[in-house]
Amino acid sequence: MTGISREDFAGAAGISADTLALMEASGSAWLHSESDAEAVSRAFENFGVVVIEEDGSMGAGVRLKFTRQDVKQINRLETEGGIVRSDDAL
């Protein structure tokens, strides 16, 4: 969905690529702790994936917060280097 490799996503989430493959294949996989689940959620957020909760009229799912082009541009900008400063504008 995001155009990144399984290994890159698993690395960002701090889980094994095999665990991620199980999640993709079966729709679920055992995560060993609440912190693993939180790490996967942070990785989703990092790569612009939004988890949609199930409600009375619609099923659960995922979608992109940004377009693929937006994500590529953000990743490019974040890896450019330069002087690191606070993002706060005065």
C-alpha positions as CSV (number, residue, x, y, z in Angstrom):
1,M,0.0,0.0,0.0
2,T,2.8,2.4,0.9
3,G,5.3,1.2,-1.6
4,I,7.9,0.2,0.9
5,S,9.4,-3.2,1.4
6,R,8.2,-5.7,4.0
7,E,11.7,-5.6,5.6
8,D,11.6,-1.8,5.9
9,F,8.2,-1.7,7.5
10,A,9.1,-4.6,9.9
11,G,12.3,-2.8,10.8
12,A,10.4,0.5,11.5
13,A,7.9,-1.4,13.6
14,G,10.6,-3.5,15.4
15,I,9.1,-6.8,14.5
16,S,10.4,-9.6,12.3
17,A,9.6,-9.7,8.6
18,D,8.2,-13.2,9.1
19,T,5.7,-11.9,11.7
20,L,4.7,-9.2,9.2
21,A,4.3,-11.8,6.5
22,L,1.9,-13.8,8.8
23,M,-0.1,-10.7,9.4
24,E,-0.4,-10.0,5.7
25,A,-1.3,-13.6,4.8
26,S,-3.8,-14.4,7.5
27,G,-5.0,-10.9,8.6
28,S,-3.5,-11.4,12.0
29,A,-0.5,-12.6,13.9
30,W,0.5,-13.0,17.5
31,L,2.4,-9.9,18.7
32,H,4.3,-10.7,21.9
33,S,3.4,-7.5,23.8
34,E,1.3,-4.4,23.9
35,S,4.5,-2.5,23.0
36,D,4.8,-4.5,19.8
37,A,1.2,-3.6,18.9
38,E,2.0,0.1,19.6
39,A,5.2,-0.1,17.5
40,V,3.2,-1.4,14.5
41,S,0.7,1.4,15.0
42,R,3.5,4.0,15.1
43,A,5.0,2.4,11.9
44,F,1.6,2.7,10.2
45,E,1.4,6.3,11.2
46,N,5.0,6.9,10.1
47,F,4.3,5.6,6.6
48,G,0.9,7.4,6.4
49,V,-1.4,4.5,6.9
50,V,-4.7,5.2,8.7
51,V,-6.5,2.3,10.5
52,I,-10.3,2.6,10.2
53,E,-12.2,1.0,13.0
54,E,-15.3,-1.1,12.3
55,D,-18.6,0.6,13.1
56,G,-22.3,-0.3,12.8
57,S,-22.5,0.3,9.0
58,M,-18.9,-0.2,7.7
59,G,-16.2,-2.8,8.2
60,A,-12.7,-2.2,9.5
61,G,-9.9,-1.3,7.0
62,V,-6.9,0.8,6.2
63,R,-6.3,3.7,3.9
64,L,-3.5,6.1,3.1
65,K,-3.3,9.4,4.9
66,F,-1.2,10.8,2.0
67,T,-0.9,9.8,-1.6
68,R,2.1,7.7,-2.6
69,Q,3.7,10.7,-4.2
70,D,3.3,12.7,-0.9
71,V,4.9,9.9,1.1
72,K,7.9,9.7,-1.4
73,Q,8.3,13.5,-1.2
74,I,8.2,13.5,2.7
75,N,10.7,10.7,2.8
76,R,13.0,12.5,0.4
77,L,12.8,15.7,2.4
78,E,13.5,13.9,5.7
79,T,16.7,12.4,4.4
80,E,18.1,15.5,2.7
81,G,20.2,16.5,5.7
82,G,21.1,20.0,6.6
83,I,20.9,21.9,9.9
84,V,18.5,20.3,12.4
85,R,16.3,22.8,14.1
86,S,13.0,22.9,16.0
87,D,9.9,22.8,13.8
88,D,8.3,25.5,15.9
89,A,7.7,28.8,14.1
90,L,7.8,31.9,16.2
